[in-house]
Amino acid sequence: MTALSLNLPHLPAMPPMLRRGLLAGSAWGVALATGLIGLNVMECGAFCAPDALATIAVAIPAGVLTIGPLAAIGR
């Protein structure tokens, strides 16, 4: 995600399908990670940074690999 934000000026040079897939997959991964972290906080009663980082590290690539192609082709 950081590499994507640092490369923001070059995003228009990407093919539209790739850009749409990366952005939709990342957004889905962030939303999923937020929900799972919220559930974890409610269950444990406290915020646990290592669990949150592990959740984010899995959810965003999972979103890009699963939802990204659907968003790229679905238009």
ABEGO torsion letter per residue (X at the ends): XAAAAAAAAAAAABBAAAAAAAAAAAAAAAAAAAAAAAAAAAAAGBBBAAAAAAAAAAAAAAAAAAAAAAAAAAX
